[in-house]
Every structure is written in C-alpha cells, then in structure tokens.
Amino acid sequence: LSKNPAAIDLLKENPDKIDWELLSGNPAAIELLKENPDRINWLMLSGNPAAIQILKENQNKINWLMLSKNPAIFKPIRDQAIVDILYML
C-alpha cells in the first residue's frame, strides 16, 4: 500500500499502516515525507524521482549509488537542484 501513489490519502488517515521504507520511494508521498523527516528511509528516497529537492537539502544523507539509478537525474538538466546534485558526484 505504501508504494501505491494513489493510496496517499488513505495512508494519511491510517498512519499506523505506513511502511516508511516503501513510502520513501513513492513519488506521490513527498509532502507526507517532508512532514515526517525522521521517518525517511534515505536509501529509498535517493532513488525517488520526485525527491530531488529534499535530497538537495540533505546531501549528507544521500545514498549515492541509489541516486545514480534515479531517473530524474538523467532528464534534461534544466533544474539547478539537479545540476547541483550532479556536481557533487
């Protein structure tokens, strides 16, 4: 359920059912993850294509191997946040 982008509202209503590891990889869960930064699984978040801004703000927590597999870093580089992260590689 936590991997399902369509389940975010249901998970907000039932936070005891959240698998935070799986949720950290869910592109639709960014706001919920921002509200619960202590629950983030940084390995999974590093591969989340919607998490570039959170990763930029927490570069010391990035799993660089997972980030290298994140499809968002290979899209046309128009976003300065992506450029900044790629520079760190």
N, C-alpha and C positions, 0 to 999 in steps of 0.2 A: 504494500500500500504506500509506503514512504517513497518509493521510486516513481509512483504514478503522478505525473504533472496535474492530472485532473482531480486529485484527491486532497489538494492543499486545504480547502475549506473544511473538509471532513476531519483532517488531522488537527487543524486549529481548534475544532470543537472537542477533540479527543486527544489531547497532547500525551496522555499516558500510553497511547498506541504508537507513538512515533519511534521509528528506528533511526536514530540520528546519523548513523553511518550512511545508510542508504539515502536519507533525506539530503545529506550534504552533496550528493551527486545529482540531485534533482534540479534541473534548470528553473522550474517554477517555484522553488522554495526559497529564493534569495531573501525576500523580506522576512520570512519566518526565521531564517538562519541569522540575519542581522539582529533580530530581536533576542536571539539566544546564542551569542557568540561563544559562550563557554561550552556549548554542546556540539560545536562544529567538529567534524572529522576532517582534518586538513588534507589528508591523503585523497579522500574522495572529492573534496572541494576543489583541489588543484586540477582535477580533470573535468570540472563542471564548466561548460562553455558560457554560462551566464554569470560566472563568479569573478570575472576579470577585475572589477573594481575592488571587491573585497580582498582579492589576492594582492592587488597593488598596494592596498593599505596595510597589509600584513605579510610583507615579503619574507620576513624571518620565519614564517610558518609554512611557506610553500614547499610542497614535495615536488622537486624539480623534474624528476622522472615522469610523474603524472602530468605535470604542466606541459611537458614536451609532447604528450599524447592528446592534449586538449585541442580540439578542432578550432576553437575560437582564436588561437594564436596564429593560425595559418590563413585566416580570411584576409582579404585586402587590408593592409595596415593603414587605417585612417584614424584610429583612436589612439591618442597619445598614451593612454594607460597601457595598451598592448605594446606599443613601441618601448615604453619604459621597462616593462617586464622582459621583453626580448633582449634589451640591452644588458640586463642582469645575467642572462645566460652566458 
